[in-house]
Amino acid sequence: MYRWIIISTAFWSTSFTAQIDSLVKISNQYAEIDHKQIAVNKRITKPLSQLGFPARKYNLFSSGELDFISDGLLRSSAKVIEINIGDPDKFFIPLYVMIGATSATNQKNWFENKLSAIEILNNKGGLFGIGIDGSSSVFKIGKNTEISVIYQFSGKSVNSVMLDTEENVSIFSKIIASGLRLDTKAWKNDQTDAPGNAWIKGCISYSINDKDSISNIFGPESASNFVGSNIEGGIDIQDFMAIKIGYYKYLNNQNMPIFQDGFYIFSADFNISQD
């Protein structure tokens, strides 16, 4: 009798221990699964840049300008898209697309198609523009100052009026520009760590246009291709100010009054991108 009790007790003890071990194993499995699920959930909630995906390389409707142009012109423009194509650490193409509109606020003593002349000379002018606008550092002075070569290859649509029929027409003007730019640091009061810079640049531009279109707009005595120059300077301080002023002038076609005078542009930039 006692022997049977001892054997039964040993059997149930072994069975109970086995059940406990089984439960522990199952619990550990669920715990492991739960930990894996938590890990998965944590990974899912991380930003894309931490999951191995590349950071965003483009800006949609990233920024724009409000320009006050001499002779009573007001111009607004916006960058529809900015995108870099190529190797970020080596060579890439900085592509942009812009849209804009210009209106005359003062029509007194206004030359015929003066607006068109200004839009052709303005590197970023026009109703619609697409091109490459970049720079390459060539010399550094200390920690915060550098000199860069700037370049631009672009095309833009410019609205005009034909001299004979007074019909509205649109021409597509191509522009090549190159020059130098000096950048240094700028900041507000004692906020030296805040991003900001002051800059000045000068460049020469060459505009390529259809001869018949230019003849219809400015007259047969006008050259179809234009050489221009401009100098600009500005201050950009994050969350404080972004302004610039520039002077533009044609270097050829000086026999025509419409191309003889230069013009000034004062600009206030605005940022409309979201991170």
C-alpha positions as CSV (number, residue, x, y, z in Angstrom):
1,M,0.0,0.0,0.0
2,Y,2.7,2.4,1.0
3,R,4.7,1.4,-2.0
4,W,1.8,2.2,-4.3
5,I,1.4,5.6,-2.6
6,I,5.1,6.4,-3.0
7,I,5.0,5.3,-6.7
8,S,1.8,7.4,-7.4
9,T,3.2,10.4,-5.6
10,A,6.4,10.1,-7.6
11,F,4.4,9.8,-10.8
12,W,2.2,12.8,-10.2
13,S,5.2,14.8,-9.0
14,T,7.0,14.0,-12.3
15,S,3.9,14.7,-14.3
16,F,3.3,18.0,-12.5
17,T,6.9,19.1,-13.0
18,A,6.7,18.2,-16.7
19,Q,3.5,20.3,-17.0
20,I,5.1,23.2,-15.2
21,D,8.1,22.9,-17.6
22,S,5.8,22.8,-20.6
23,L,3.9,25.9,-19.3
24,V,7.2,27.7,-18.8
25,K,8.3,26.9,-22.3
26,I,5.0,28.1,-23.8
27,S,5.2,31.3,-21.7
28,N,8.7,31.9,-22.8
29,Q,7.7,31.4,-26.4
30,Y,4.8,33.9,-26.0
31,A,7.1,36.3,-24.3
32,E,9.6,35.9,-27.1
33,I,6.9,36.5,-29.7
34,D,5.6,39.5,-27.7
35,H,9.1,41.0,-27.5
36,K,9.6,40.5,-31.3
37,Q,6.2,42.1,-31.9
38,I,7.2,45.0,-29.7
39,A,10.5,45.3,-31.6
40,V,8.6,45.3,-34.9
41,N,6.2,47.9,-33.6
42,K,9.1,50.1,-32.5
43,R,10.7,49.7,-35.9
44,I,7.5,50.7,-37.6
45,T,7.2,53.9,-35.6
46,K,10.7,55.0,-36.5
47,P,11.3,57.6,-39.3
48,L,11.9,56.3,-42.8
49,S,15.5,57.6,-42.6
50,Q,16.2,55.2,-39.7
51,L,14.7,52.2,-41.6
52,G,17.4,52.3,-44.3
53,F,15.4,54.5,-46.7
54,P,17.2,57.5,-48.1
55,A,16.3,61.0,-46.8
56,R,14.1,63.2,-48.9
57,K,16.1,64.8,-51.7
58,Y,13.5,67.2,-53.0
59,N,11.3,70.1,-51.9
60,L,7.8,70.7,-53.3
61,F,6.7,74.3,-53.3
62,S,9.8,74.9,-51.2
63,S,10.2,78.7,-51.3
64,G,9.5,81.8,-53.3
65,E,10.2,85.5,-53.7
66,L,8.3,88.8,-53.7
67,D,10.2,91.2,-55.8
68,F,9.8,95.0,-56.0
69,I,11.3,96.1,-59.3
70,S,12.2,99.7,-60.2
71,D,9.8,101.5,-62.6
72,G,6.7,100.2,-60.7
73,L,6.8,96.5,-61.1
74,L,5.7,93.9,-58.6
75,R,6.7,90.3,-59.1
76,S,5.9,87.1,-57.2
77,S,7.4,83.7,-57.8
78,A,7.5,80.3,-56.2
79,K,9.7,77.2,-56.6
80,V,7.4,74.4,-57.5
81,I,10.1,71.8,-57.0
82,E,13.8,71.5,-56.2
83,I,15.5,68.2,-56.7
84,N,19.1,67.0,-56.9
85,I,20.0,64.2,-59.3
86,G,23.3,62.3,-58.9
87,D,25.8,61.4,-56.2
88,P,25.4,63.6,-53.0
89,D,29.0,63.2,-52.2
90,K,30.4,63.7,-55.7
91,F,28.5,65.2,-58.6
92,F,24.8,66.0,-58.8
93,I,22.5,68.2,-60.8
94,P,20.5,70.8,-58.9
95,L,17.3,71.1,-60.9
96,Y,14.5,73.6,-60.2
97,V,11.1,74.5,-61.6
98,M,9.6,77.9,-61.0
99,I,6.3,79.7,-61.7
100,G,5.8,83.5,-61.4
101,A,3.7,86.5,-62.3
102,T,4.6,90.2,-62.8
103,S,2.3,93.2,-62.8
104,A,2.9,96.9,-63.5
105,T,1.8,99.1,-60.7
106,N,2.7,102.4,-62.5
107,Q,2.1,102.8,-66.2
108,K,3.4,106.3,-66.6
109,N,6.3,106.7,-69.0
110,W,6.3,103.0,-69.6
111,F,8.2,101.7,-72.7
112,E,6.4,99.2,-74.9
113,N,7.4,95.6,-73.7
114,K,9.7,97.0,-71.0
115,L,8.3,94.2,-68.8
116,S,9.5,91.6,-71.3
117,A,12.9,93.1,-71.4
118,I,13.2,92.9,-67.6
119,E,11.9,89.3,-67.5
120,I,14.4,88.2,-70.1
121,L,17.3,89.7,-68.2
122,N,16.2,88.5,-64.8
123,N,17.7,85.1,-64.3
124,K,14.7,83.7,-62.5
125,G,12.1,85.7,-64.4
126,G,9.2,84.5,-66.6
127,L,5.9,82.9,-66.2
128,F,7.4,79.4,-66.1
129,G,11.0,78.4,-65.7
130,I,13.1,75.2,-65.5
131,G,16.8,74.8,-65.2
132,I,20.0,74.0,-63.3
133,D,21.2,76.5,-60.7
134,G,24.2,75.5,-58.7
135,S,27.6,76.5,-57.2
136,S,30.9,74.9,-56.4
137,S,33.2,76.1,-53.6
138,V,36.7,77.1,-54.8
139,F,38.2,78.9,-51.8
140,K,37.6,79.1,-48.0
141,I,38.6,81.9,-45.7
142,G,38.5,80.8,-42.1
143,K,35.6,78.8,-40.8
144,N,32.6,80.7,-42.1
145,T,33.6,82.4,-45.3
146,E,34.0,81.0,-48.7
147,I,34.1,81.9,-52.4
148,S,32.1,79.8,-54.9
149,V,31.7,79.6,-58.7
150,I,28.0,79.9,-59.6
151,Y,26.4,78.6,-62.8
152,Q,22.9,78.5,-64.3
153,F,21.4,76.9,-67.4
154,S,17.7,77.4,-67.8
155,G,14.8,78.2,-70.0
156,K,11.7,80.3,-69.3
157,S,8.5,81.4,-70.8
158,V,8.0,85.2,-71.2
159,N,4.8,86.9,-72.1
160,S,5.0,89.8,-74.6
161,V,3.0,92.0,-77.0
162,M,3.7,92.2,-80.7
163,L,4.4,95.7,-81.9
164,D,2.3,95.6,-85.1
165,T,-0.8,93.7,-84.0
166,E,-0.7,94.3,-80.2
167,E,-1.4,90.6,-79.8
168,N,-0.2,88.8,-76.7
169,V,2.5,86.2,-77.5
170,S,4.7,84.0,-75.4
171,I,8.4,83.4,-76.2
172,F,10.8,80.8,-74.7
173,S,14.1,82.4,-73.7
174,K,17.2,80.3,-72.8
175,I,19.8,81.7,-70.5
176,I,23.4,80.8,-69.5
177,A,24.9,82.6,-66.5
178,S,28.1,82.3,-64.5
179,G,29.9,84.3,-61.9
180,L,31.3,84.3,-58.3
181,R,29.7,84.4,-55.0
182,L,31.0,85.3,-51.5
183,D,29.3,83.8,-48.4
184,T,30.0,84.6,-44.8
185,K,28.1,84.1,-41.5
186,A,25.3,86.4,-40.3
187,W,23.3,86.2,-37.0
188,K,20.9,88.0,-34.8
189,N,22.2,89.6,-31.7
190,D,23.9,86.8,-29.6
191,Q,22.4,83.9,-31.4
192,T,25.6,82.8,-33.0
193,D,24.6,79.2,-33.3
194,A,21.5,79.9,-35.4
195,P,21.9,79.3,-39.2
196,G,22.4,82.4,-41.2
197,N,24.6,84.0,-43.8
198,A,25.3,87.2,-45.7
199,W,26.3,87.0,-49.4
200,I,27.1,88.9,-52.5
201,K,27.5,87.7,-56.0
202,G,28.1,89.0,-59.5
203,C,27.5,87.2,-62.8
204,I,27.4,87.6,-66.6
205,S,24.4,86.1,-68.5
206,Y,23.8,85.3,-72.1
207,S,20.2,85.0,-73.3
208,I,19.3,83.0,-76.5
209,N,16.1,83.8,-78.3
210,D,14.3,83.3,-81.5
211,K,15.2,86.1,-84.0
212,D,11.7,86.5,-85.5
213,S,10.0,86.5,-82.0
214,I,12.4,89.2,-80.7
215,S,11.9,91.2,-83.9
216,N,8.1,91.1,-83.5
217,I,8.4,92.3,-79.9
218,F,11.2,94.9,-79.9
219,G,11.6,95.7,-83.6
220,P,13.9,94.5,-86.4
221,E,16.8,96.6,-85.2
222,S,17.1,94.6,-82.0
223,A,19.6,91.8,-81.6
224,S,18.0,88.4,-80.8
225,N,20.6,87.3,-78.2
226,F,21.3,89.5,-75.2
227,V,24.3,89.9,-72.9
228,G,23.6,91.1,-69.4
229,S,25.2,91.5,-66.0
230,N,23.9,91.6,-62.5
231,I,25.2,92.0,-58.9
232,E,23.2,90.9,-55.9
233,G,23.6,90.8,-52.2
234,G,21.5,89.6,-49.3
235,I,21.1,88.4,-45.7
236,D,19.4,85.1,-44.8
237,I,18.8,84.4,-41.1
238,Q,16.6,81.5,-40.1
239,D,13.3,82.5,-38.6
240,F,14.2,86.2,-38.8
241,M,14.8,87.7,-42.2
242,A,15.6,86.8,-45.8
243,I,16.1,89.8,-48.1
244,K,18.2,90.7,-51.1
245,I,18.8,93.6,-53.5
246,G,20.2,93.4,-57.0
247,Y,21.1,95.6,-60.0
248,Y,20.6,94.3,-63.6
249,K,21.8,95.8,-66.9
250,Y,22.0,94.9,-70.5
251,L,25.5,95.1,-72.0
252,N,24.5,95.0,-75.7
253,N,21.6,96.5,-77.7
254,Q,22.5,99.9,-76.2
255,N,21.3,101.7,-79.4
256,M,17.7,101.0,-78.2
257,P,16.2,103.0,-75.3
258,I,14.4,100.0,-73.9
259,F,17.8,98.3,-73.1
260,Q,19.8,101.3,-72.0
261,D,18.8,101.7,-68.4
262,G,19.4,99.1,-65.7
263,F,16.9,98.3,-63.0
264,Y,16.9,97.4,-59.3
265,I,15.1,94.5,-57.6
266,F,14.4,94.3,-53.9
267,S,13.3,90.9,-52.8
268,A,11.8,89.3,-49.7
269,D,12.0,85.6,-49.7
270,F,9.5,83.3,-48.0
271,N,9.8,79.6,-47.1
272,I,6.8,77.4,-47.5
273,S,8.3,74.0,-47.3
274,Q,7.5,71.5,-44.5
275,D,9.9,69.0,-43.0
